[in-house]
Amino acid sequence: DMDEQTPQLPKIPLAMW
C-alpha cells in the first residue's frame, strides 16, 4: 500500500497527487 509512505494528514491515495 503506497499510502503508508505518505503522512496521515489527508487520507488520499498518492495517485491523486
N, CA, C and O atoms as a GROMACS GRO file, in nm:
protein
   68
    1ASP      N    1   0.084  -0.120   0.000
    1ASP     CA    2   0.000   0.000   0.000
    1ASP      C    3   0.088   0.125   0.000
    1ASP      O    4   0.163   0.150   0.094
    2MET      N    5   0.078   0.202  -0.104
    2MET     CA    6   0.163   0.320  -0.118
    2MET      C    7   0.126   0.428  -0.016
    2MET      O    8   0.209   0.511   0.020
    3ASP      N    9   0.001   0.426   0.029
    3ASP     CA   10  -0.047   0.528   0.122
    3ASP      C   11   0.033   0.527   0.253
    3ASP      O   12   0.036   0.627   0.325
    4GLU      N   13   0.097   0.414   0.283
    4GLU     CA   14   0.173   0.404   0.406
    4GLU      C   15   0.297   0.493   0.403
    4GLU      O   16   0.352   0.525   0.507
    5GLN      N   17   0.341   0.532   0.283
    5GLN     CA   18   0.460   0.614   0.269
    5GLN      C   19   0.429   0.762   0.289
    5GLN      O   20   0.520   0.844   0.306
    6THR      N   21   0.301   0.798   0.287
    6THR     CA   22   0.262   0.938   0.298
    6THR      C   23   0.218   0.972   0.439
    6THR      O   24   0.175   0.883   0.512
    7PRO      N   25   0.228   1.098   0.479
    7PRO     CA   26   0.176   1.140   0.610
    7PRO      C   27   0.026   1.117   0.617
    7PRO      O   28  -0.044   1.124   0.516
    8GLN      N   29  -0.023   1.090   0.736
    8GLN     CA   30  -0.164   1.056   0.750
    8GLN      C   31  -0.251   1.181   0.767
    8GLN      O   32  -0.358   1.174   0.828
    9LEU      N   33  -0.208   1.293   0.715
    9LEU     CA   34  -0.288   1.416   0.723
    9LEU      C   35  -0.410   1.404   0.630
    9LEU      O   36  -0.523   1.406   0.679
   10PRO      N   37  -0.389   1.391   0.499
   10PRO     CA   38  -0.502   1.365   0.412
   10PRO      C   39  -0.502   1.217   0.375
   10PRO      O   40  -0.400   1.164   0.330
   11LYS      N   41  -0.614   1.150   0.394
   11LYS     CA   42  -0.619   1.007   0.362
   11LYS      C   43  -0.658   0.990   0.215
   11LYS      O   44  -0.765   0.939   0.183
   12ILE      N   45  -0.568   1.035   0.126
   12ILE     CA   46  -0.594   1.027  -0.017
   12ILE      C   47  -0.482   0.945  -0.082
   12ILE      O   48  -0.366   0.958  -0.043
   13PRO      N   49  -0.515   0.861  -0.178
   13PRO     CA   50  -0.413   0.784  -0.247
   13PRO      C   51  -0.313   0.876  -0.317
   13PRO      O   52  -0.347   0.987  -0.357
   14LEU      N   53  -0.189   0.829  -0.330
   14LEU     CA   54  -0.085   0.910  -0.393
   14LEU      C   55  -0.118   0.943  -0.538
   14LEU      O   56  -0.067   1.041  -0.592
   15ALA      N   57  -0.201   0.862  -0.599
   15ALA     CA   58  -0.238   0.884  -0.738
   15ALA      C   59  -0.307   1.020  -0.755
   15ALA      O   60  -0.303   1.081  -0.862
   16MET      N   61  -0.370   1.065  -0.646
   16MET     CA   62  -0.438   1.194  -0.652
   16MET      C   63  -0.337   1.308  -0.665
   16MET      O   64  -0.362   1.407  -0.734
   17TRP      N   65  -0.222   1.294  -0.598
   17TRP     CA   66  -0.121   1.398  -0.602
   17TRP      C   67  -0.038   1.382  -0.728
   17TRP      O   68   0.055   1.461  -0.751
   0.00000   0.00000   0.00000
